[in-house]
Amino acid sequence: MVHVALVQNVLRLLERHGVGWDPLPALGVIAASVAGSLLVAWMLFTFVEKPAMRLLTRRRRSATHTSPAGARLG
């Protein structure tokens, strides 16, 4: 979800006013955008999504297998 906003803002900051990109700087901008997107996505997952899931989900009890009353195995 963050990659579109990050790439758009990077390109907006590096606006070339109609001038094209040379191949090497363009590859650098693409690589930096991908790396930045991955970093921000990992940070959101680690520091926002995981704590939120721990907070909002109920704890599961350990599964104990009990047999119905009166039922015997064997």
N, CA, C and O atoms as a MOPAC input file, in Angstrom:
PM7 MOZYME 1SCF
protein

 N      0.80200 1    -1.19800 1     0.00000 1
 C      0.00000 1     0.00000 1     0.00000 1
 C      0.84900 1     1.26700 1     0.00000 1
 O      0.40200 1     2.31700 1    -0.46200 1
 N      2.03400 1     1.17300 1     0.50100 1
 C      2.85600 1     2.37100 1     0.61900 1
 C      3.67600 1     2.63800 1    -0.62800 1
 O      4.17900 1     3.74700 1    -0.81000 1
 N      3.81900 1     1.64600 1    -1.48700 1
 C      4.73700 1     1.81100 1    -2.61100 1
 C      4.28500 1     2.88100 1    -3.59100 1
 O      5.11800 1     3.61100 1    -4.12800 1
 N      3.00000 1     2.99000 1    -3.83100 1
 C      2.51200 1     3.99200 1    -4.78800 1
 C      2.78500 1     5.40000 1    -4.26600 1
 O      3.27500 1     6.25500 1    -5.00300 1
 N      2.46900 1     5.63800 1    -3.00200 1
 C      2.69000 1     6.96900 1    -2.42400 1
 C      4.17300 1     7.31700 1    -2.40300 1
 O      4.55300 1     8.44600 1    -2.71200 1
 N      5.00700 1     6.35100 1    -2.03900 1
 C      6.44000 1     6.61300 1    -1.98200 1
 C      7.01000 1     6.91500 1    -3.36000 1
 O      7.75600 1     7.88100 1    -3.52000 1
 N      6.67400 1     6.11100 1    -4.34800 1
 C      7.20400 1     6.32100 1    -5.70000 1
 C      6.70900 1     7.65600 1    -6.26800 1
 O      7.48100 1     8.38900 1    -6.88600 1
 N      5.43500 1     7.97000 1    -6.06300 1
 C      4.90900 1     9.23700 1    -6.56900 1
 C      5.61500 1    10.43000 1    -5.92700 1
 O      5.94600 1    11.39900 1    -6.61000 1
 N      5.84400 1    10.36300 1    -4.62700 1
 C      6.50800 1    11.48000 1    -3.95500 1
 C      7.97700 1    11.59100 1    -4.34400 1
 O      8.50300 1    12.69800 1    -4.46300 1
 N      8.63900 1    10.46500 1    -4.54300 1
 C     10.03200 1    10.51200 1    -5.00000 1
 C     10.09600 1    11.15400 1    -6.38400 1
 O     10.93000 1    12.02700 1    -6.62600 1
 N      9.22800 1    10.72900 1    -7.28300 1
 C      9.23600 1    11.31600 1    -8.62900 1
 C      8.83800 1    12.79100 1    -8.60700 1
 O      9.35200 1    13.58400 1    -9.39700 1
 N      7.94000 1    13.15700 1    -7.72000 1
 C      7.54100 1    14.56000 1    -7.60500 1
 C      8.72300 1    15.40500 1    -7.10600 1
 O      8.94500 1    16.51900 1    -7.58100 1
 N      9.47300 1    14.85900 1    -6.14800 1
 C     10.63500 1    15.59600 1    -5.64000 1
 C     11.74700 1    15.70600 1    -6.68100 1
 O     12.48700 1    16.69000 1    -6.70900 1
 N     11.85600 1    14.69600 1    -7.53000 1
 C     12.89900 1    14.68900 1    -8.55300 1
 C     12.36200 1    15.11300 1    -9.91900 1
 O     12.87200 1    14.67700 1   -10.95100 1
 N     11.35200 1    15.94700 1    -9.92500 1
 C     10.70400 1    16.35100 1   -11.17800 1
 C     11.72600 1    16.94800 1   -12.14200 1
 O     12.54900 1    17.78600 1   -11.77400 1
 N     11.64400 1    16.49300 1   -13.37000 1
 C     12.63200 1    16.89200 1   -14.37400 1
 C     12.09100 1    17.94300 1   -15.35200 1
 O     12.82100 1    18.36000 1   -16.25100 1
 N     10.87100 1    18.37100 1   -15.20800 1
 C     10.24600 1    19.39500 1   -16.06200 1
 C     10.31600 1    19.03600 1   -17.53500 1
 O     10.75400 1    19.83300 1   -18.36400 1
 N      9.87400 1    17.81800 1   -17.84800 1
 C      9.79900 1    17.38800 1   -19.24200 1
 C     11.08000 1    16.81900 1   -19.81200 1
 O     11.09000 1    16.36100 1   -20.95400 1
 N     12.15400 1    16.83400 1   -19.05300 1
 C     13.42200 1    16.28300 1   -19.52800 1
 C     13.46000 1    14.80300 1   -19.14600 1
 O     13.12300 1    14.43200 1   -18.02200 1
 N     13.87200 1    13.97100 1   -20.09100 1
 C     13.92400 1    12.53500 1   -19.83300 1
 C     15.06300 1    12.15500 1   -18.89600 1
 O     15.90500 1    12.98000 1   -18.54400 1
 N     15.06700 1    10.89400 1   -18.50700 1
 C     16.09000 1    10.35400 1   -17.61400 1
 C     17.13100 1     9.58600 1   -18.42000 1
 O     16.79300 1     8.91000 1   -19.39200 1
 N     18.37100 1     9.68700 1   -18.02600 1
 C     19.40500 1     8.81700 1   -18.56900 1
 C     19.21600 1     7.43700 1   -17.93200 1
 O     18.67800 1     7.33800 1   -16.82900 1
 N     19.65000 1     6.37800 1   -18.60900 1
 C     19.37400 1     5.02800 1   -18.09100 1
 C     19.95900 1     4.74300 1   -16.70300 1
 O     19.26700 1     4.16700 1   -15.86400 1
 N     21.18500 1     5.12100 1   -16.44300 1
 C     21.79700 1     4.79700 1   -15.15500 1
 C     21.12700 1     5.51600 1   -13.98700 1
 O     20.81400 1     4.86400 1   -12.99000 1
 N     20.89200 1     6.82100 1   -14.06100 1
 C     20.16500 1     7.47300 1   -12.95700 1
 C     18.73600 1     6.95100 1   -12.80800 1
 O     18.21700 1     6.87200 1   -11.69400 1
 N     18.10400 1     6.59600 1   -13.91900 1
 C     16.74500 1     6.05700 1   -13.83700 1
 C     16.73800 1     4.72800 1   -13.08300 1
 O     15.85500 1     4.48900 1   -12.25900 1
 N     17.71100 1     3.86800 1   -13.35700 1
 C     17.81000 1     2.60500 1   -12.63500 1
 C     18.08900 1     2.83700 1   -11.15600 1
 O     17.57800 1     2.11200 1   -10.30300 1
 N     18.88900 1     3.83400 1   -10.85600 1
 C     19.15600 1     4.16200 1    -9.45000 1
 C     17.90600 1     4.62700 1    -8.72100 1
 O     17.66100 1     4.22900 1    -7.58200 1
 N     17.11600 1     5.47000 1    -9.37900 1
 C     15.87300 1     5.95300 1    -8.77100 1
 C     14.89500 1     4.79900 1    -8.58000 1
 O     14.22700 1     4.71500 1    -7.55000 1
 N     14.80800 1     3.91000 1    -9.56900 1
 C     13.91300 1     2.76000 1    -9.45200 1
 C     14.36300 1     1.85000 1    -8.31200 1
 O     13.54000 1     1.42100 1    -7.50300 1
 N     15.65400 1     1.55400 1    -8.24100 1
 C     16.16400 1     0.68600 1    -7.17900 1
 C     15.95200 1     1.31000 1    -5.79600 1
 O     15.56900 1     0.61800 1    -4.85300 1
 N     16.19900 1     2.59500 1    -5.68200 1
 C     15.99700 1     3.26800 1    -4.39300 1
 C     14.51900 1     3.29000 1    -4.01300 1
 O     14.18200 1     3.14300 1    -2.83900 1
 N     13.63600 1     3.47200 1    -4.99500 1
 C     12.20200 1     3.46800 1    -4.71600 1
 C     11.73200 1     2.09800 1    -4.25700 1
 O     10.94300 1     1.99500 1    -3.31700 1
 N     12.20500 1     1.05400 1    -4.90400 1
 C     11.82100 1    -0.30800 1    -4.50900 1
 C     12.34500 1    -0.61400 1    -3.11000 1
 O     11.61700 1    -1.15200 1    -2.27600 1
 N     13.60800 1    -0.27400 1    -2.85100 1
 C     14.18300 1    -0.52600 1    -1.52700 1
 C     13.45100 1     0.27400 1    -0.44500 1
 O     13.17500 1    -0.24500 1     0.63700 1
 N     13.14600 1     1.51300 1    -0.73800 1
 C     12.41000 1     2.34000 1     0.22100 1
 C     11.01000 1     1.80900 1     0.48000 1
 O     10.53700 1     1.81900 1     1.61600 1
 N     10.34700 1     1.34600 1    -0.57200 1
 C      9.00300 1     0.77900 1    -0.41500 1
 C      9.03400 1    -0.47100 1     0.45000 1
 O      8.18600 1    -0.65100 1     1.32300 1
 N     10.01200 1    -1.32900 1     0.20400 1
 C     10.13500 1    -2.54000 1     1.01900 1
 C     10.42600 1    -2.20400 1     2.47700 1
 O      9.87500 1    -2.82900 1     3.38300 1
 N     11.28000 1    -1.23000 1     2.70000 1
 C     11.61300 1    -0.83200 1     4.05600 1
 C     10.39000 1    -0.27900 1     4.79100 1
 O     10.11500 1    -0.66000 1     5.92900 1
 N      9.66700 1     0.61700 1     4.13500 1
 C      8.48800 1     1.21500 1     4.77400 1
 C      7.40400 1     0.15900 1     4.99600 1
 O      6.74600 1     0.17200 1     6.03600 1
 N      7.20600 1    -0.75400 1     4.04200 1
 C      6.21000 1    -1.82000 1     4.21300 1
 C      6.58800 1    -2.73200 1     5.37400 1
 O      5.72100 1    -3.12000 1     6.15700 1
 N      7.87200 1    -3.08300 1     5.49800 1
 C      8.32000 1    -3.92100 1     6.61000 1
 C      8.11800 1    -3.20400 1     7.94000 1
 O      7.68500 1    -3.81500 1     8.91800 1
 N      8.43200 1    -1.90400 1     7.97800 1
 C      8.25500 1    -1.14300 1     9.21300 1
 C      6.79300 1    -1.08100 1     9.62300 1
 O      6.47800 1    -1.22900 1    10.80400 1
 N      5.89300 1    -0.86400 1     8.66700 1
 C      4.46600 1    -0.84600 1     8.97600 1
 C      3.99900 1    -2.19900 1     9.49500 1
 O      3.23700 1    -2.27100 1    10.45900 1
 N      4.45400 1    -3.26400 1     8.85700 1
 C      4.06700 1    -4.60000 1     9.29600 1
 C      4.56900 1    -4.88000 1    10.70500 1
 O      3.83100 1    -5.39100 1    11.54700 1
 N      5.83000 1    -4.54200 1    10.95400 1
 C      6.44300 1    -4.86000 1    12.24000 1
 C      5.91700 1    -3.99600 1    13.37500 1
 O      5.64700 1    -4.50100 1    14.46400 1
 N      5.76900 1    -2.70800 1    13.13300 1
 C      5.45700 1    -1.79500 1    14.22700 1
 C      3.99600 1    -1.37200 1    14.30500 1
 O      3.60300 1    -0.74200 1    15.28700 1
 N      3.17300 1    -1.69700 1    13.29900 1
 C      1.76700 1    -1.31600 1    13.33100 1
 C      0.87500 1    -2.54800 1    13.24700 1
 O      0.04500 1    -2.77200 1    14.12800 1
 N      1.03500 1    -3.34600 1    12.20300 1
 C      0.10500 1    -4.44600 1    11.97700 1
 C      0.23200 1    -5.56100 1    13.00800 1
 O     -0.77900 1    -6.02100 1    13.53700 1
 N      1.44500 1    -6.00200 1    13.30400 1
 C      1.61300 1    -7.08200 1    14.27900 1
 C      1.12800 1    -6.67600 1    15.67500 1
 O      0.39800 1    -7.44800 1    16.29800 1
 N      1.49900 1    -5.49900 1    16.19400 1
 C      0.95400 1    -5.11600 1    17.50400 1
 C     -0.56300 1    -4.94800 1    17.48500 1
 O     -1.23100 1    -5.27800 1    18.46500 1
 N     -1.10600 1    -4.44700 1    16.39800 1
 C     -2.56000 1    -4.29800 1    16.31800 1
 C     -3.24800 1    -5.65700 1    16.33400 1
 O     -4.27800 1    -5.82200 1    16.98800 1
 N     -2.69200 1    -6.62400 1    15.62500 1
 C     -3.28300 1    -7.96200 1    15.62900 1
 C     -3.18200 1    -8.59700 1    17.01400 1
 O     -4.11300 1    -9.27700 1    17.44800 1
 N     -2.08000 1    -8.38800 1    17.70600 1
 C     -1.96300 1    -8.92000 1    19.06500 1
 C     -2.97500 1    -8.26900 1    19.99600 1
 O     -3.51900 1    -8.92100 1    20.88800 1
 N     -3.22200 1    -6.99200 1    19.78900 1
 C     -4.14200 1    -6.26300 1    20.64700 1
 C     -5.59500 1    -6.61800 1    20.35300 1
 O     -6.39900 1    -6.73800 1    21.27700 1
 N     -5.93500 1    -6.78600 1    19.09100 1
 C     -7.33000 1    -6.93500 1    18.70400 1
 C     -7.82200 1    -8.37200 1    18.59300 1
 O     -9.03000 1    -8.59500 1    18.50200 1
 N     -6.94200 1    -9.33400 1    18.59800 1
 C     -7.39700 1   -10.71800 1    18.49400 1
 C     -7.38500 1   -11.36300 1    19.86900 1
 O     -6.57700 1   -11.03900 1    20.73900 1
 N     -8.32200 1   -12.29400 1    20.02100 1
 C     -8.40000 1   -13.00900 1    21.28600 1
 C     -7.33200 1   -14.08500 1    21.32400 1
 O     -6.95100 1   -14.64200 1    20.29400 1
 N     -6.86200 1   -14.36400 1    22.50300 1
 C     -5.90500 1   -15.44700 1    22.69400 1
 C     -6.63200 1   -16.77100 1    22.53200 1
 O     -7.74400 1   -16.94900 1    23.02700 1
 N     -6.00100 1   -17.68000 1    21.84600 1
 C     -6.56500 1   -19.01600 1    21.70900 1
 C     -6.10600 1   -19.86200 1    22.88200 1
 O     -4.94900 1   -19.81700 1    23.30000 1
 N     -7.03800 1   -20.62200 1    23.39000 1
 C     -6.66000 1   -21.55000 1    24.45200 1
 C     -5.97700 1   -22.74400 1    23.82700 1
 O     -6.21500 1   -23.08400 1    22.66800 1
 N     -5.12800 1   -23.37300 1    24.60800 1
 C     -4.47600 1   -24.56000 1    24.08100 1
 C     -5.52500 1   -25.64600 1    23.90900 1
 O     -6.41100 1   -25.80900 1    24.74700 1
 N     -5.41800 1   -26.36800 1    22.84100 1
 C     -6.40500 1   -27.39400 1    22.53000 1
 C     -6.21900 1   -28.58100 1    23.45900 1
 O     -5.18100 1   -29.24200 1    23.44900 1
 N     -7.23100 1   -28.83800 1    24.25400 1
 C     -7.20700 1   -30.01600 1    25.11400 1
 C     -8.26700 1   -30.96500 1    24.59600 1
 O     -9.42000 1   -30.58300 1    24.39700 1
 N     -7.87500 1   -32.17300 1    24.38700 1
 C     -8.80300 1   -33.16600 1    23.85200 1
 C     -9.49600 1   -33.85800 1    25.00800 1
 O     -8.87700 1   -34.60100 1    25.77000 1
 N    -10.76200 1   -33.61100 1    25.12600 1
 C    -11.55500 1   -34.28200 1    26.14400 1
 C    -12.59800 1   -35.12400 1    25.44800 1
 O    -13.17200 1   -34.73400 1    24.43100 1
 N    -12.82100 1   -36.25400 1    26.00500 1
 C    -13.83800 1   -37.12900 1    25.41400 1
 C    -15.18000 1   -36.81800 1    26.06900 1
 O    -15.22900 1   -36.39600 1    27.22400 1
 N    -16.25300 1   -37.02400 1    25.33900 1
 C    -17.58200 1   -36.77100 1    25.91100 1
 C    -17.81000 1   -37.65200 1    27.12700 1
 O    -17.23000 1   -38.73300 1    27.23200 1
 N    -18.63600 1   -37.20200 1    28.02800 1
 C    -18.91600 1   -37.94700 1    29.25500 1
 C    -19.48300 1   -39.32600 1    28.91500 1
 O    -20.40100 1   -39.44700 1    28.10400 1
 N    -18.93700 1   -40.34300 1    29.53400 1
 C    -19.44200 1   -41.68700 1    29.34500 1
 C    -18.83300 1   -42.41100 1    28.16600 1
 O    -19.03400 1   -43.61800 1    28.02500 1
 N    -18.09500 1   -41.72100 1    27.31600 1
 C    -17.49900 1   -42.39900 1    26.16000 1
 C    -16.16500 1   -43.00100 1    26.56500 1
 O    -15.33400 1   -42.34500 1    27.19400 1
 N    -15.97700 1   -44.24200 1    26.19800 1
 C    -14.72300 1   -44.91200 1    26.51000 1
 C    -14.08000 1   -45.37900 1    25.21700 1
 O    -14.73800 1   -45.86700 1    24.29700 1
 N    -12.78200 1   -45.21100 1    25.18700 1
 C    -12.04700 1   -45.67500 1    24.02900 1
 C    -11.47000 1   -47.03900 1    24.33600 1
 O    -11.05300 1   -47.29100 1    25.46600 1
 N    -11.44000 1   -47.90300 1    23.37400 1
 C    -10.77400 1   -49.16400 1    23.60400 1
 C    -11.59800 1   -50.27200 1    23.29400 1
 O    -11.17100 1   -51.41700 1    23.43800 1

